[in-house]
Amino acid sequence: MIHPKEREYLNEESTLVVTVRNAAEFHDDVTTNLERLERGEPVETPPRLSFHSYADLMGTFTPSTLDLIATVQRERPVSINEAARTVDRDVSTVHDQLTRLESLGVIYFAEEGQSNRPVVWFDDLVSTFPSRRKPSQRPPKQPDNTDDARGDRDLRPMRNLGRALPRTRCRRP
């Protein structure tokens, strides 16, 4: 269950940044931010979800999962069952995906009567892939047309996820 202050924070307009970072990078950022807080300096960074590997990130944010996130954001289903009907998938599959997303902090469930309503708390989902890695840690080559000034490659900014991800269905003959 989410504390009311957390829910208030989650209802503000925000961006979720999803990235790949190793434990040392994560530790350095946390340490730096704690030192800033101890000095009374503000720490204004967007919420960030970091994965240890590209495989973990891509295994979590599959096209199916991104479509589910976009649908929950756009349609605002009142339950997991309604979310499954909306994306035309098995309830247990959608339940597993939403539970995984909740455990990562990507969504939360609002308890409403007998139902748990899935809620996407962010407005934008941005994936960044650091381009400064040792050759053994580099992901497959991506198009170079989206580098930003920090050297991060921003491959998937999504505003209004519902419009950004077209709905596709595979039909068996």
Secondary structure, DSSP 4 states (H G I P E B T S, - for coil): ---HHHHHHHTS--EEEEEE--HHHHHHHHHHHHHHHHTT-------EEEESSHHHHHHHS-HHHHHHHHHHHHH--SSHHHHHHHHT--HHHHHHHHHHHHHTTSEEEEEETTEEEEEE--SEEEEEEES---GGGPPSP--STTB-TTSEEE---EESHHHHS--------
